[in-house]
Every structure is written in structure tokens, then in C-alpha cells.
């Protein structure tokens, strides 16, 4: 009886170990986990708000971040967890609001580093100054099928909270 219990425990532990290994394999790659947040050129800012760029079937393709520097400049930064596939492109948008009303939208092109081309992973919008508390921002990120700027099919999208 003791051998049967010991054997059952060994089988359960082996199964748990196998599922733990599968979970570890599904974890983000180390280079993605170590990727910098809120990049803008060779500098980095503070994450104000962030969300996943999620594919239509629930798979997380990347992250969209609303960023700020110490001078109250804001921008959007999108980082995909893997290179954008051929035939697709990615983009970040920075939506500006004044007293809660939409004012304008900025993208990675022009003023940022351009759209996310196939085999690339990130883009950022220009920095927009917001010295007044009446100004708020929302960042959004997309991945599309097609040739930029045509989006034949939106593969994934994500939106941060509207914040300052």
C-alpha cells in the first residue's frame, strides 16, 4: 500500500512538473520582458497608462503605452512582442483632449519614427507638450494586414486609459 501511494505521488509530481515546464515555455521571452518601456529615440519616459494590443482571438500581440517625460511632454509607444509579419504593419496613435473633448490625433508618421514595418517591433509618436491640466491623452495601438496606411483587416488593437 505504501508503495502504491508513493508511486501515485511520484506520478502526480511528474505531471505537475510537466505542466510547470509547459507554463515556463509559454512565459514571455527574456528579450521581450527586458524591452524598454516608453522609448522615444534614445531616451525613455514614464509609463502613465498601458494596455495590450490584443488580436481578434484574444492573443496578446504587444503593448501600447501612454508615456510622459519630466517636462510634461506626452507620446504613444507601441511595442509588439515579436516582429510584425510580412504583409502587416503596426502603428501607435496619441489622441489629445481638451476639457474632455477630442482635439487632434498624432501618429508615428510624421514626427515619430515611422510606422512599424514588417520585421520591426516598435514605433512612437512625436512628443506633445501639455502644460495644462485641462489636457488629457489616450494612446492606441493597432496591427493591420495590408500596406501602410491601408488596413485591409485589423488583426489587433489596444487602448490605454485617458489620462494626464
N, C-alpha and C positions, 0 to 999 in steps of 0.2 A: 504494500500500500504506500509506504514512504517513497519507494522508487517511482511509483505511478505519479504521485504528487510532484516529486522532483522533476520528472520528465515533463509533466504538464507545465510547470513553472518555467522550465527551460524553453519549451516551445513558445509560450506566451512572451517571454523576454526576447526571444529571437524575432518574433513577429513585431513586437514593439520596436525593436532595433531596426528592422527593415523599414517600418513606416517612418521612423525618425530619419533614416537616411534619405527617404524619398522627400521628406519635408525639407531637409537641408539642401537637396539638389534644386528644389523649387525656389529657394531663397534668392534675392537679388544678387547679381554678380558683384564681386568686390569693387570692380572699377566703376560700376554704376552707383553703388552705395557710397563710394568716396567722391562722386562727382560734386563739383562745387555748386552751391546754390546762388541764385541772383547774380549771375555773371553779367558784366557789361564791359566788353573789350577785355582789358587785362585787369580790371578791378571787380570788386564784389560788393554787394549790398546786403541789406537786412530783409529777410522774408517777412512781409506784412501779412500775407494770406497765401494759401496754396491749395491745390486740388489735383486730382488725377485727370489725365486725358484718357478717357475710357472708350474702348471700342464698342460698337453696337451690341456685341455679345457679352459685354462685361469685363473683357480682358483689359488690364491697365497698360496703355501704350507708353505713357510718360507722365510728366508733371508740368503743370502751369503754375507760375509763381508771380505774385504781385510784389514788387521789390521797391525799396527806398534806400537812399543814401543819407548821410548826415546833414546834407544841405536841403532836405525836403524835395528832392527830385525823385520821381517815380517812373518805373518802367515795368514791362511784362517780359518774362523769361520762360521759354518752353524748353524742356529737356526730355527727349524721348529715350526710353530705356534700351533701345537698340537702333542701329542705323535705319533711316527711312528707306523702305524698299524701292527699287526701280519702278517708275510709273506712279509714284506717290510724292507728296510734298507735305511739309508741316509749316505752321505759322502761329505766331503769338499776336494778340491784339490787346491794346490798352485803351479802355473806354473811360473817358473823363466826364464827370458830372459836376454841375454847379447847382447848389441848393437842391440836390436830388434829381435834377433834370439832365438828361444826356446832352452833352455839348459837342464832343467830337471823338473820333477813334483814330488811333495810331497803330501802325503795323511794323513788322520787322523791315519792311522795304517801302519807302526810303527812310533813311535816318537811323536804322538799326544796322544789323549785319546781313540783311537779306533773308529770304525765306529758307527753310530747311530743305535742302536739295537731297536727292537720293544719296545714300551712304553717309549722310550727315546726321547729327543728333540734336542740334540746338539753334535757337535764334533769340534775339532780344530786340525790343523796340527802342526808339530814341528815349532819352530821359526827358521828362516833362516836369517843370517846376510847379509846385503847388504851395505857395507860402500861406494861403488862406485855409482855415478850417471849413470853409464853405465848399471846398473842392474835395471830391472823393473819386476813387478809381475802382475799376473791376477789370481783371485780366482774364482772357480766354485763350485757349489753345485748341488747334484742330490738326488732324491729319486727313488728307484727301487723296483720292485717286484722280489722276489727270495730270495735265501740265499746268504749272503755275501761270496765271492765277485761276484757271478753270478748275472747279471742283465737280467732277462727274459724279462722285459718290463720297460722302463724308464717312470715313472709316471710324473716326473717333473725335470726341470733343470734351472739353472740361472748362469750368468756370470757377474762379475764386469768389470769395465774398466781396461785396462792395465795401471798401474801407478807405481809411486815410492812414 
